[in-house]
């Protein structure tokens, strides 16, 4: 399965990357920077983009 990373929090935004999943999950964690229009804003390498929130799952939340 693959999850597209968009430049904007909508289906009309340009796709700037793709997260490939292994056995139903992405093996590399990404930091959620914000939620916008049902999408999580993430930093992936040196790019910032959005993924659909229903395609990702919170694993841990660090408060430090």
N, C-alpha and C positions, 0 to 999 in steps of 0.2 A: 504494500500500500504506500501511496505517497501523499504528502500534505503540502499544498502550495503555500508559499509565503508571498503575500501581496504587499505592494508599496503603500496602498491605502486600505482603510477598513471597509471595503466593499467588494462586490464581485466584479466591479468595473475597473478596479485597480490593476496596474501592470504587475505581472508575476515576476518577482525578483529572485526567487529561489525555490527549492523543493526540499522538504525533509522526508527522507525515505525511512519507513518503519521496518523494524525487524521483529517478526512474530507479533505484530499488532502494537508495538510501542517504539518510540524513538529512543535509541540507546544513549544519546547525548542529551543532558539536561540543558534547557534554555530558560533564561530569566524572563518572567512576565513583568513588564514594566508598567502596564496599564490595561484596562478593559475599555473597548470602544465599539459600540454598535454590534455587540455580540462577538467581538474578535479580541484576541489577546495580542498585545503589542509586545514583540520579542526582539532581542538582539541576537543576531545570528552572524557570527564572525564580526565583520566591520559594518554590517548592514542592519538597519532597523526595519522590521516589517510586521505584518499581521497574519495570524492564522485563525481559522474558525474555532471558536471556543469549544464547540461540541466534538471536535476532533482531537482535543488534547485533554489531559487529566493532570490535576495537581498531585504531586507526589509529596513534596515537603514545602514548608514555608519557613524561611529563616527570618528572624526578627532582629538580627544584629546588623 
